[in-house]
Amino acid sequence: MPDTLLQPEERVLSTLNADGTRRWLKPRLSPGRFWHKRRAIAYLLIIVFTALPYIMINGKPAILLDIINRRFTFFGKTLFATDTLLLALFMMIVFVTVFMLTAIFGRVWCGWGCPQTVYLEFVFRPIERLFMGKPGTRSKKTVPGWRKVAMYVVYLLIAAFLAHTFLSYFVGIENLRKWILGSPLDHPVAFIVMAFVTAMMLFDFGFFREQLCIVACPYGRMQSVMLDRASLIVGYDAKRGEPRGKAKRPKKSEANDVPLDVIADQRGDCIDCTMCVQTCPTGIDIRDGLQMECVHCTQCMDACDAIMDKIGRPRGLIRYSSQEALDTGRSRVLRPRIIVYPVILLILVTAFGIVLSTKSLADVTLLRVNQTELFHTMPDGAIANDARVSITNRSDQPVLYSVSVVEPAGISVEYVEGNTPIAPEENRSIPVVFVAPPEVFTATTQQIVVRVVGDDGYETRRKFPMLGPYWKADSP
């Protein structure tokens, strides 16, 4: 049957066999200088991710994304859904930062900071090696079945812990603690979300694994438009490595004990040991050039450096470089996108800082109440308009706000439900009635100026079109 299938001219996916079945990757571990650095950064990121929900700044969590109440707290500052300009600027800053870092450092995020890489390579795969043995030494016949069961039990516990930590970013530590100690029936939606996230993490790190980077994540496909020939990549020096083949360690000169520069067979430094392929977590051969599946994890660099040390050749056959440097031997630092991206980022960060620093202590919106009658007449002949004053208290203390009309004179404000302080970060809609004598209306619409004052020193003015009958002084 496989002989009748149409075979592709090139490899389709590194995780796909020729017959279309899944190619399971079991990469060897190559601990080297880059691996040790990545491990230190990975554990630091794990600690930060776990600790952030517990860190309090100005009495607020360092990060809290309260989607239900549409409040987003970042390091002591709370943004609301109405802060569309700030949220838009923040998202633009994130995207431009990604473009800039990719243009300069390549896919450094994928190999050094992405949660998929961090947890797969430094949490789940070490656990797999602990229970199942190192790749190349384990066998299904020699590994007891209970080890695999125990491994997945540990996977489940870690996935549940990560899911609860992830949930704390959206509900807060206090709510999460109450939910953990209480019955799931008291918070079914949160429990379902936690169970779903746990199942997805277990599926991802236990089964899907590197396919998330290769198949699902769009970042690898976007790199073709974010990289240029001078961007940093993990590259194989073909000029130095080819033609590849087995070679013996160069002999030492008896006179000066210096390695001979000339090897008899004139082969390149690559001895075709395939260690760079065996250690790659996405299953590619870096010697084929820049590929979408490469996540810049530097495992091939560590593996190749170890081989070069063993055969007495200089390190760097596979190294951080650029396509331009590998092809021509020359590299450029300054280029248009290296200047444009930082300038755009500086503008966005400056705008974000200005908007954030000038944000007032409250948000006030004046709305007309939707009624059948646009206005109604009081028993004493005064004209009344119903309205609502929507106030969001952005301060850290309860604030009592008062509403008054400053222009024109003679218009009063009545509170329908009384007036009480508004709690910090609370949004309340206060129903009020504007009452004016009929002689105020020289037209059917009279623009009035409403002043809202808080006892914390906040003050703002809003215009409101008050409706009423057209009144003339000589009318009966």
N, C-alpha and C positions, 0 to 999 in steps of 0.2 A: 504493500500500500504506500509506504513513504516514497517509493521510486516513481509513483504516478503523480506525485504532487509537483506543482510548479515551484522550483527552487529560486529564491531571490538571488540577485547578483551579488549583494553584499549582506552582511549581518544585519538583521532587523533590530533585535534587542539583545543586550548581554544576558538577560534572564530568560531567553527563549531558545529552546533547542530547535534543531532543523525540522523535527516532526511537529512542532507547535506546542510541545509540552513545556512545563515550567522547568527552568534550569535553576536548581537550588544552589545558592552560593554559600560556601563555608570558608570565608577568607581566613588565611593564616594571620597571626598577629606578628607585627614587625615593630617591636619597641625600639625607638630611636630618639634622636634629639627632638624632632618635631612631634612625635607621639607623646613624649613626656610633657611638652609645652601644651599640647591640645588637651591632655588629661587634666592638667592643673586648671586650665581655663574652663573646661567642662564641669569639673567639680565646683568651681567658684560660681558658675552660672546656675547650677542645681541648688546651691545654698541660697543664692539671691532669689531664685524663683520660689523657694520654700519659705524664706523669711519675710519677703515683702509684705504679705497680708498681715503679719504680726507687728510690723513697724508702724508706729503712730506719729504723725506730724500735725501739729496744731489740733490734737484731739481727733484726727481723722486717719484712716488707713492710708498708707503710702500710695496704694492704687486700689480703687474700688470702682467697678464698672456696674453701677446699679441701673440696669436696662429697664426694669419694671417702672421705676420712678424717674427714669431718664436723667440720672445724675451721674457724672463721671468725675471722680476725684483723682488728681495727679499731684502727689507730693504736697499736700496741704491746700491745694486749690481745687474747688469744685466747679465743674462746668455743667451747664444744663442743655437740654435739647434746643433751647432758643439761642444758644451760643453757636449758631451755624458758621459764622465767620471764623471763630477760633477753631472749631472742629475741622473746617475745611483747610485752614492754614496748617493745622497739625498733620493732617493726612498728606498734604502736599509736601511738607517737610520730610515725612517718612519716605515717600516715594523718591524725592530728589536725592535724599541721603543714600538710598539703595542704589540709584543710578550712579552716583558719584563714587561710592565705594567699589562698585563693580567695575567701573571704568578704570579705577586706579589699581585696585587689589584683586580684581577678578572675582571668583566665587568664594571669597574668604568667608562669607556668611555661612554658606553650605557646609564647609569643612570644619569651621571653628565655632560657630555660634548657633546653628539651627537646632532646635529641640529634637528633631528627628535624628540627626547625627549624634548629638550629645547623649541622648538616652539609649539609642541603639548600640553605639560603639562602646560606651563607657558604663552602661548599667546592664542591659539585657544580654549582650553578647558575652561579657565576662561571666554572667550567671550561667549561660549556656555552656561555656567552656568548663566551668566548675563542675557541672552535673554530667555533661556528656563527653568531656575530654577535649583536648585540643584537636583542631582539624588536621587530618593526616594520620592521627594515632587512634581515633575512635572507630568502632565498628558496631553495627546494630546487634551483632551476636554477643559482643563482650559487654555491652552496656545494659544493665538490668532495667526492666520496664519501670520499676518504682522510681528510678532516677528521673525519667522523663515526666512522670506524674508529679514528682516533687518540684521539678523545674517549673512546670506550669502553675503549680500552687504559689510558688514565689512570684512568678509573673503576675498572677492575679492580685496578690497582696500589694505589689508595687504599683500596678495599674490603678487599684482602688485608692491608694494613697495619692497618686498623681491626680486622679479625678477629683478627690476631695479638695486638694490644694487648688486645682483649677477652678472649682466651684467657689472657693473662698474669695476669689477675685471679683465675683459677681454678687455675692450675698453678704460678705463680711465674716470675720472669724467668729464673732459672738453668735450670730444666727446659725452658722455652721456647727458650732459647739452644741447649741441647743438641739439642733436637728439630729446630730449623731447620738446624743444621749436620749432623745425621745423616740417615739414610734414613727415609722415611715408613713403611717396613715395620717399623721398630723401635718405632713408636708409632702403629699404624693408627687407633685410636679418636680420638686427639687430632687426627690429620691429617684424618679425616672430619669432625670437629666444626669445625675451621678452614675446610675447604672448604665446608661447609654454610653457616656464618656468612658467608663471603665471597660465596657465591651469593645468599644472602638480602639482604645489603646491596646488592649490585649490582642485584638485582631491585627493591628498595625505592627506592633513590635514582636508578636509571636508568629505571624504568618506573612503579612504583606511586605514588611521590611523595606528593602532597598527599592522595591517597585514604586513606593511612594515618590521617591526622588526621580525615578526614571520615567514612570508612566503618568502619575497624578499631578506632581508639582509643576506649575507652569514656568517656574524661574529658570530651569535649564533651557527651555525653548526661547525664553526672552533674552538669554545672554548673547545671542547672535546680534541683537540690535544694541546691546549695552556695552559690548566689548569692542575694542579696536585692536589693531595689530601691535600696539604698544602696551596693551593692558597686561597685567601680571597673570601668568598662567603656570600650571604645573606642566612642564614640557620635557620631552626626550630630545637630547642632542644627537640627531641622526648623523651629522657630520663626524662626530667623534665616535659614535657607537657602531656605525656600519662600515664594512659588512660584518654582521654579527656571526658568532660561532665560538666553539670551545677553544680556549687558549690556556696555555700553561702560565704559571707565575714566572715573571722574568727572573733570570738568574742574577746573582750578585757578582760584581767584578771583584776578583781576589785582591786587586791592587788597592782600590780606594773604597770598596764596599758600597758602590753606588749602583742603583738599578740601571740596566742597559736601556737605552732609548729606543732601540730598534728591535722589533720582534720578527722572527724569521718569516712567519706566514702573513704578515702585514694585515691582520684582521683588526676590526674595531674593538673598542673596549667592552661592548656588549657581548657576553658569553652565552646569551640565549638560555639563561637559567630559568626564565619565566617567573621568578620570584615577584616581580612587579605585578604580574597577572594574578598569581596565587594570593597575594595579600590585598588586592583591590576589593573594597566592599561593594562595588557596583559591577565587578566582573569584566572590566574592559582591559584592553591592552594599550597602555599609554604610548607605546611605540608607534601606534597607528595615527598619532597626532591628536589635536584638540577634538574632544568629543562631548556631545551633549550630556552623557551620563557621568562625566568626571565631576566630582564634588570638591576637588582640591583638598582632600583629606591628608595628603602628603605621605600616605602609607607606602606608596611605590618609591618615594624618595628615600625613606628610611631603609626599605628593603634593599634598594640598589646601592646605597652608601655602605651598608654592611657587606655586600658582596664585593664592592670595590676595595674595601679594607682587606678582605681576605685574599684577593688576588694581587694586591699591591698596586692598584691603580688609583688615581685621584678621585675624590668624591665629585658629585655634581653631574654625572651622566644624565640623571633625571633631576631636575632642579626647578626652582622658581625662576622664571624668565618671561620672555614675551615672544610671540611669533616672529616679530621683526628681528629681535636679537638672535634667535635661533637660526634664522635664515640668512641674515646679513652680518651678524656680529656687532651691529650697532643698535643702540636703544635710545629712545627719546623720552624725556621727562615731561617737558612742556608741550602741550598740544591743545587744540581748541576746546575740547570737552573738559579738560582739566582746569581750564579757566572759567568756562561758562557755568559748569555745575556749582562750584563754590560761590560764584557771584549770585546765582539764583538762590542758593541755600541761605546766603547771608541776608538777602532781601526778605525772604520768607521768615527767617528767624527774627529779624528786626521788626517786621510787621506784627508777628505773633506777640513779641514782647511788648510792643506799644499798645496793642489792643488789650492784652491781659492786664498791663499795669494801669490802664485808664478805665478799666471796668468799674462801674459804680457799685455802691453798697446794696443796691436793690434794682430790680427790673420792674417797671410799671407799665401797664397797658390799660387803656381806657376803652371800654366797649359798651355799645348800646344794647340794652336788653331787647331781644326779639319778641315783640308783642304785636297784637293786632292793631292797637292804637299807637300812633307815633308819639302822641302826648296826651295828657288828660288834664282836665280842669279841676282844681281843688274847690271845696265849698265856698271859700272866700274869693274865688275868681282867679287865683294864682295858677300859673301853668307849670306842670310838673313833667319831667323826663326821667325815666328809669334807666339806670346804667350800672355797670359793674367795673370796679377798679381791681384789676388783677395785679397782685404784688408778690414778688419773689424776694425773700429776705436773704441776701448773700452774706450777711455778717455772721459772726460767731455768737451773737447774743440776741435774745428776744427783743423785738423792736415794736413800739406802738406807732402806727402811722395815722396821721390825720389828713383829711381831705377838705379843701376849701376852694372857693372861686374868687380870683383876684380881679378879673375883668369880665364883663362890666360890673359895676357896683349894684348892690341890691339883690343878688342871687345867693340863696342859702343852700346848704347841703344837709340832708337828713340821712342818718344811717338806718337801714331797714332792720338789721339784726344786731345792732350795737357795734361797738368797736373794741377789740381786744388785741393784745400784742401778738405778733407773728413769730413763730419759733425760727431758729436758725435753719437756713436752707429750705424753709417751708414756702410753698406757693399757696396763696389764698385769694379767692375772688370775693371782694367785699361789695355787696349790693348797696347802692346809694340812690337817692332821689335828688335831682337838681330842681329847685323851686324858684320861679322868677315871676315878678309882676308882669301883667300883659303888656304894659307900655315899653318893656325892654325890646319887644319884637318890632323892629322897623321893617322887617321882612319875615318870611316864613321860617327862615333859618338864621340863627344868631350864633356866631362863633364866640365861645366863652373860653377863658383860660383857667384851667384847673391846676391847683398847686397841691402836691403831695409831700408832706413833711414827716420825717421820722425823728423819734427822740434821741437817735444816735447822731444827729447832725445831717442826715441825708435830706436833700430837697430836690425836687424836679417839677417841671411844669409841662402840661399837656393841653393841646387844644381839643375842644369837643363841640360838635355842631348841635346846638340845642334847637329843637323844633317847637313851633308854636303858631298861633294865628297871627295874621297880619293886622296890626293895631294902628289906628290913627287917633290923634288927639281929639279931633272934632267928631269922632264916631259916636253914636248914641250909646 
